[in-house]
């Protein structure tokens, strides 16, 4: 088994290295690729030093079995044919192919079987906010079909990459020191603030991030569910949070929901409000599962249920999900 990582120097690329190591992913060789700026860097994996190659249109992917790509949609589109030419399966973390009808969009706990039908040799990794939501929704969908979802996201700086995490950290330091905070990765200062915009706005007033949650959820769950999202950037460093309201075909009790969550693949139930036990990003960062709590009936809707979920955006929301696709289907 020969594995490649494309975009290894980014936050998700670095997480790929950690996840592959943690899970002792079965491979005989690891090859690392990056931009001309990253080429020549050396990373250590399992005690071995590996030099980053520049990604080019050549035969470097000959013999590669799996390529984990996280270098942006433009790079994925440009190099997809080069990467898959000799039979490598490309598991792509960008938005490039997610809604293509001939590319499966996969969350293993929800629709893992879809990964087996990949005519172009490409499997798309969904958006981080969608991944954690559908992992949590899957056990409820098995109880009663979900007709409608309203979701408000509380997205950490990690969603914009390592530089954004550094910027948030630096902003706090600068403000405490009485300096003007540096603003580069976001439209506004994120420290001590919330920004009700993730990605660019579209004609209908929703951002692209919010529309991803609509379209990707329906594709992954093979569902006609209606989804309305409000995505907000918050000054947490790592791990996204979501407040979710669902409407099901029949009423689902809190007890049914708790039992389903407790038995679900990839979910950890943390739901004891009387003892102030519920998921928080500070304690979920670096962990594999999606954590669920604050489960309650929606008092405005007899068929409604509401809950809170938190997941590590870089891990389950990106690198871990891609590695799980490979583990379970390749």
C-alpha positions as a Python dict, from the first residue, in 0.01 Angstrom:
ca = {
    (1, 'X'): (0, 0, 0),
    (2, 'X'): (143, 330, -115),
    (3, 'X'): (-22, 645, 19),
    (4, 'X'): (17, 1009, -85),
    (5, 'X'): (-80, 1330, 90),
    (6, 'X'): (-128, 1636, -131),
    (7, 'X'): (-114, 1965, 55),
    (8, 'X'): (77, 1825, 349),
    (9, 'X'): (195, 2161, 484),
    (10, 'X'): (-156, 2290, 559),
    (11, 'X'): (-353, 2237, 879),
    (12, 'X'): (-545, 1941, 736),
    (13, 'X'): (-235, 1797, 571),
    (14, 'X'): (-58, 1799, 907),
    (15, 'X'): (-363, 1637, 1064),
    (16, 'X'): (-345, 1363, 800),
    (17, 'X'): (4, 1278, 925),
    (18, 'X'): (-116, 1260, 1286),
    (19, 'X'): (-427, 1055, 1209),
    (20, 'X'): (-243, 804, 989),
    (21, 'X'): (11, 760, 1268),
    (22, 'X'): (-246, 736, 1550),
    (23, 'X'): (-451, 475, 1366),
    (24, 'X'): (-148, 283, 1243),
    (25, 'X'): (-291, 300, 892),
    (26, 'X'): (-162, 2, 690),
    (27, 'X'): (86, 127, 433),
    (28, 'X'): (429, 44, 301),
    (29, 'X'): (521, 387, 170),
    (30, 'X'): (411, 747, 225),
    (31, 'X'): (473, 1020, -33),
    (32, 'X'): (418, 1389, 42),
    (33, 'X'): (330, 1660, -209),
    (34, 'X'): (297, 2035, -185),
    (35, 'X'): (328, 2360, -375),
    (36, 'X'): (659, 2495, -501),
    (37, 'X'): (673, 2692, -176),
    (38, 'X'): (644, 2373, 34),
    (39, 'X'): (863, 2152, -182),
    (40, 'X'): (1182, 2052, -7),
    (41, 'X'): (1037, 2068, 345),
    (42, 'X'): (1102, 1759, 553),
    (43, 'X'): (846, 1594, 781),
    (44, 'X'): (898, 1301, 1014),
    (45, 'X'): (652, 1011, 1002),
    (46, 'X'): (703, 706, 1223),
    (47, 'X'): (1066, 801, 1274),
    (48, 'X'): (1138, 839, 904),
    (49, 'X'): (1211, 1172, 737),
    (50, 'X'): (1014, 1239, 418),
    (51, 'X'): (1087, 1527, 182),
    (52, 'X'): (794, 1707, 21),
    (53, 'X'): (779, 1682, -357),
    (54, 'X'): (641, 1960, -572),
    (55, 'X'): (304, 1866, -720),
    (56, 'X'): (346, 1849, -1097),
    (57, 'X'): (180, 1698, -1402),
    (58, 'X'): (409, 1395, -1428),
    (59, 'X'): (417, 1025, -1333),
    (60, 'X'): (478, 1072, -958),
    (61, 'X'): (147, 905, -874),
    (62, 'X'): (233, 584, -1055),
    (63, 'X'): (204, 308, -795),
    (64, 'X'): (9, 521, -548),
    (65, 'X'): (-299, 341, -413),
    (66, 'X'): (-463, 621, -212),
    (67, 'X'): (-411, 996, -239),
    (68, 'X'): (-548, 1220, 34),
    (69, 'X'): (-578, 1567, -116),
    (70, 'X'): (-625, 1892, 74),
    (71, 'X'): (-480, 2171, -135),
    (72, 'X'): (-790, 2364, -239),
    (73, 'X'): (-1057, 2316, -504),
    (74, 'X'): (-854, 2470, -785),
    (75, 'X'): (-561, 2237, -730),
    (76, 'X'): (-789, 1935, -699),
    (77, 'X'): (-961, 2013, -1027),
    (78, 'X'): (-634, 2078, -1207),
    (79, 'X'): (-455, 1765, -1083),
    (80, 'X'): (-737, 1510, -1051),
    (81, 'X'): (-653, 1339, -1380),
    (82, 'X'): (-280, 1334, -1299),
    (83, 'X'): (-348, 1184, -954),
    (84, 'X'): (-594, 915, -1067),
    (85, 'X'): (-432, 832, -1404),
    (86, 'X'): (-260, 514, -1282),
    (87, 'X'): (-540, 389, -1057),
    (88, 'X'): (-493, 586, -736),
    (89, 'X'): (-814, 655, -545),
    (90, 'X'): (-830, 1027, -474),
    (91, 'X'): (-1004, 1116, -146),
    (92, 'X'): (-1050, 1488, -185),
    (93, 'X'): (-1106, 1729, 101),
    (94, 'X'): (-1197, 2030, -116),
    (95, 'X'): (-1534, 2141, -251),
    (96, 'X'): (-1429, 2064, -609),
    (97, 'X'): (-1630, 1746, -671),
    (98, 'X'): (-1876, 1721, -383),
    (99, 'X'): (-2190, 1779, -586),
    (100, 'X'): (-2080, 1595, -902),
    (101, 'X'): (-2325, 1312, -968),
    (102, 'X'): (-2046, 1067, -1053),
    (103, 'X'): (-1843, 1137, -736),
    (104, 'X'): (-1961, 987, -406),
    (105, 'X'): (-1979, 1224, -109),
    (106, 'X'): (-1912, 1008, 193),
    (107, 'X'): (-1935, 1004, 572),
    (108, 'X'): (-1860, 642, 667),
    (109, 'X'): (-2104, 628, 959),
    (110, 'X'): (-2385, 748, 733),
    (111, 'X'): (-2335, 632, 373),
    (112, 'X'): (-2010, 436, 363),
    (113, 'X'): (-2132, 204, 89),
    (114, 'X'): (-2146, 496, -155),
    (115, 'X'): (-1764, 499, -161),
    (116, 'X'): (-1760, 171, -356),
    (117, 'X'): (-1915, 336, -662),
    (118, 'X'): (-1648, 579, -781),
    (119, 'X'): (-1632, 580, -1162),
    (120, 'X'): (-1378, 862, -1174),
    (121, 'X'): (-1160, 720, -896),
    (122, 'X'): (-1255, 1016, -676),
    (123, 'X'): (-1432, 1019, -340),
    (124, 'X'): (-1530, 1357, -199),
    (125, 'X'): (-1491, 1443, 169),
    (126, 'X'): (-1783, 1668, 276),
    (127, 'X'): (-1768, 2008, 437),
    (128, 'X'): (-1671, 1995, 805),
    (129, 'X'): (-2000, 2139, 932),
    (130, 'X'): (-2199, 1889, 728),
    (131, 'X'): (-1992, 1592, 846),
    (132, 'X'): (-2051, 1643, 1215),
    (133, 'X'): (-2420, 1720, 1164),
    (134, 'X'): (-2503, 1412, 957),
    (135, 'X'): (-2311, 1184, 1198),
    (136, 'X'): (-2544, 1311, 1469),
    (137, 'X'): (-2855, 1299, 1250),
    (138, 'X'): (-2808, 943, 1126),
    (139, 'X'): (-2932, 767, 1444),
    (140, 'X'): (-3240, 993, 1454),
    (141, 'X'): (-3318, 931, 1087),
    (142, 'X'): (-3337, 558, 1164),
    (143, 'X'): (-3611, 630, 1421),
    (144, 'X'): (-3820, 862, 1205),
    (145, 'X'): (-3753, 1037, 876),
    (146, 'X'): (-3625, 1392, 926),
    (147, 'X'): (-3830, 1640, 725),
    (148, 'X'): (-3666, 1966, 820),
    (149, 'X'): (-3344, 2092, 981),
    (150, 'X'): (-3259, 2435, 1115),
    (151, 'X'): (-2898, 2471, 1225),
    (152, 'X'): (-2688, 2752, 1366),
    (153, 'X'): (-2315, 2687, 1359),
    (154, 'X'): (-2046, 2825, 1587),
    (155, 'X'): (-1734, 2772, 1379),
    (156, 'X'): (-1383, 2794, 1522),
    (157, 'X'): (-1089, 2971, 1362),
    (158, 'X'): (-953, 2629, 1259),
    (159, 'X'): (-1206, 2622, 976),
    (160, 'X'): (-998, 2884, 794),
    (161, 'X'): (-670, 2698, 842),
    (162, 'X'): (-356, 2716, 1052),
    (163, 'X'): (-287, 3081, 969),
    (164, 'X'): (-633, 3177, 1096),
    (165, 'X'): (-572, 2993, 1423),
    (166, 'X'): (-244, 3181, 1462),
    (167, 'X'): (-416, 3509, 1383),
    (168, 'X'): (-678, 3457, 1655),
    (169, 'X'): (-412, 3368, 1907),
    (170, 'X'): (-207, 3672, 1808),
    (171, 'X'): (-508, 3905, 1822),
    (172, 'X'): (-567, 3820, 2187),
    (173, 'X'): (-200, 3878, 2264),
    (174, 'X'): (-199, 4209, 2074),
    (175, 'X'): (-514, 4339, 2242),
    (176, 'X'): (-387, 4248, 2590),
    (177, 'X'): (-63, 4429, 2507),
    (178, 'X'): (-257, 4738, 2403),
    (179, 'X'): (-170, 4697, 2035),
    (180, 'X'): (-395, 4717, 1730),
    (181, 'X'): (-490, 4358, 1636),
    (182, 'X'): (-380, 4223, 1299),
    (183, 'X'): (-678, 4142, 1074),
    (184, 'X'): (-599, 3937, 765),
    (185, 'X'): (-777, 3601, 745),
    (186, 'X'): (-1124, 3729, 828),
    (187, 'X'): (-1324, 4036, 732),
    (188, 'X'): (-1313, 4161, 1090),
    (189, 'X'): (-1129, 4105, 1415),
    (190, 'X'): (-1235, 3765, 1550),
    (191, 'X'): (-1099, 3798, 1905),
    (192, 'X'): (-1379, 3910, 2143),
    (193, 'X'): (-1617, 3903, 1847),
    (194, 'X'): (-1852, 3692, 1633),
    (195, 'X'): (-1870, 3717, 1255),
    (196, 'X'): (-2203, 3604, 1097),
    (197, 'X'): (-2036, 3513, 770),
    (198, 'X'): (-1849, 3199, 667),
    (199, 'X'): (-1757, 3200, 296),
    (200, 'X'): (-1908, 3442, 44),
    (201, 'X'): (-2271, 3548, 13),
    (202, 'X'): (-2490, 3426, -274),
    (203, 'X'): (-2788, 3591, -443),
    (204, 'X'): (-3043, 3443, -201),
    (205, 'X'): (-2867, 3587, 105),
    (206, 'X'): (-2718, 3256, 217),
    (207, 'X'): (-2343, 3206, 217),
    (208, 'X'): (-2180, 2924, 23),
    (209, 'X'): (-2107, 2751, 355),
    (210, 'X'): (-2477, 2756, 443),
    (211, 'X'): (-2577, 2621, 102),
    (212, 'X'): (-2319, 2343, 135),
    (213, 'X'): (-2502, 2223, 444),
    (214, 'X'): (-2827, 2216, 244),
    (215, 'X'): (-2697, 2038, -65),
    (216, 'X'): (-2443, 1804, 95),
    (217, 'X'): (-2680, 1681, 366),
    (218, 'X'): (-2940, 1580, 107),
    (219, 'X'): (-2682, 1398, -105),
    (220, 'X'): (-2516, 1212, 184),
    (221, 'X'): (-2841, 1107, 350),
    (222, 'X'): (-3018, 1033, 19),
    (223, 'X'): (-3297, 1248, 154),
    (224, 'X'): (-3549, 1513, 58),
    (225, 'X'): (-3488, 1689, 391),
    (226, 'X'): (-3507, 2068, 391),
    (227, 'X'): (-3210, 2242, 556),
    (228, 'X'): (-3169, 2605, 660),
    (229, 'X'): (-2836, 2708, 811),
    (230, 'X'): (-2687, 3019, 970),
    (231, 'X'): (-2308, 2985, 988),
    (232, 'X'): (-2115, 3202, 1233),
    (233, 'X'): (-1741, 3231, 1298),
    (234, 'X'): (-1664, 3241, 1671),
    (235, 'X'): (-1339, 3305, 1861),
    (236, 'X'): (-1283, 2942, 1956),
    (237, 'X'): (-952, 2803, 1837),
    (238, 'X'): (-1048, 2454, 1727),
    (239, 'X'): (-1367, 2240, 1707),
    (240, 'X'): (-1700, 2354, 1562),
    (241, 'X'): (-2029, 2362, 1752),
    (242, 'X'): (-2383, 2342, 1616),
    (243, 'X'): (-2729, 2406, 1758),
    (244, 'X'): (-2970, 2187, 1563),
    (245, 'X'): (-3350, 2178, 1546),
    (246, 'X'): (-3515, 1896, 1353),
    (247, 'X'): (-3872, 1808, 1257),
    (248, 'X'): (-3945, 1436, 1214),
    (249, 'X'): (-4240, 1254, 1056),
    (250, 'X'): (-4353, 1133, 1397),
    (251, 'X'): (-4272, 1269, 1741),
    (252, 'X'): (-3941, 1139, 1879),
    (253, 'X'): (-3906, 1142, 2256),
    (254, 'X'): (-3597, 1266, 2435),
    (255, 'X'): (-3550, 914, 2575),
    (256, 'X'): (-3557, 760, 2225),
    (257, 'X'): (-3309, 1016, 2099),
    (258, 'X'): (-3071, 963, 2392),
    (259, 'X'): (-3075, 586, 2341),
    (260, 'X'): (-3012, 626, 1968),
    (261, 'X'): (-2722, 865, 2026),
    (262, 'X'): (-2573, 637, 2292),
    (263, 'X'): (-2561, 345, 2048),
    (264, 'X'): (-2460, 540, 1737),
    (265, 'X'): (-2135, 490, 1550),
    (266, 'X'): (-1902, 787, 1595),
    (267, 'X'): (-2115, 966, 1856),
    (268, 'X'): (-2048, 1029, 2226),
    (269, 'X'): (-2346, 1127, 2442),
    (270, 'X'): (-2273, 1404, 2694),
    (271, 'X'): (-2616, 1502, 2817),
    (272, 'X'): (-2658, 1569, 3188),
    (273, 'X'): (-2757, 1937, 3214),
    (274, 'X'): (-2840, 1915, 3586),
    (275, 'X'): (-2470, 1848, 3646),
    (276, 'X'): (-2358, 2096, 3379),
    (277, 'X'): (-2241, 1816, 3148),
    (278, 'X'): (-2265, 1902, 2779),
    (279, 'X'): (-2015, 1920, 2489),
    (280, 'X'): (-1783, 2219, 2458),
    (281, 'X'): (-1514, 2287, 2195),
    (282, 'X'): (-1243, 2340, 2455),
    (283, 'X'): (-1270, 1976, 2560),
    (284, 'X'): (-1355, 1821, 2222),
    (285, 'X'): (-1052, 1955, 2032),
    (286, 'X'): (-825, 1669, 1927),
    (287, 'X'): (-1089, 1399, 1979),
    (288, 'X'): (-1234, 1166, 1714),
    (289, 'X'): (-1611, 1145, 1779),
    (290, 'X'): (-1896, 1391, 1747),
    (291, 'X'): (-2023, 1484, 2094),
    (292, 'X'): (-2397, 1541, 2150),
    (293, 'X'): (-2589, 1698, 2438),
    (294, 'X'): (-2864, 1946, 2540),
    (295, 'X'): (-3125, 1708, 2393),
    (296, 'X'): (-3478, 1836, 2440),
    (297, 'X'): (-3819, 1856, 2277),
    (298, 'X'): (-3880, 2163, 2064),
    (299, 'X'): (-4160, 2334, 2257),
    (300, 'X'): (-4272, 2513, 1939),
    (301, 'X'): (-4323, 2193, 1735),
    (302, 'X'): (-4485, 1863, 1847),
    (303, 'X'): (-4265, 1675, 1599),
    (304, 'X'): (-3956, 1877, 1686),
    (305, 'X'): (-3637, 1791, 1869),
    (306, 'X'): (-3338, 2009, 1948),
    (307, 'X'): (-2981, 1926, 2044),
    (308, 'X'): (-2625, 2059, 2053),
    (309, 'X'): (-2325, 1890, 1893),
    (310, 'X'): (-1951, 1959, 1884),
    (311, 'X'): (-1680, 1806, 1669),
    (312, 'X'): (-1315, 1871, 1589),
    (313, 'X'): (-1323, 2044, 1252),
    (314, 'X'): (-972, 1945, 1149),
    (315, 'X'): (-1003, 1587, 1271),
    (316, 'X'): (-1349, 1437, 1214),
    (317, 'X'): (-1443, 1735, 1000),
    (318, 'X'): (-1159, 1667, 758),
    (319, 'X'): (-860, 1430, 796),
    (320, 'X'): (-1015, 1159, 1012),
    (321, 'X'): (-1325, 1128, 795),
    (322, 'X'): (-1108, 1083, 485),
    (323, 'X'): (-891, 819, 654),
    (324, 'X'): (-1202, 635, 776),
    (325, 'X'): (-1330, 627, 417),
    (326, 'X'): (-1007, 454, 317),
    (327, 'X'): (-1011, 217, 615),
    (328, 'X'): (-1366, 101, 560),
    (329, 'X'): (-1392, 91, 184),
    (330, 'X'): (-1051, 48, 18),
}
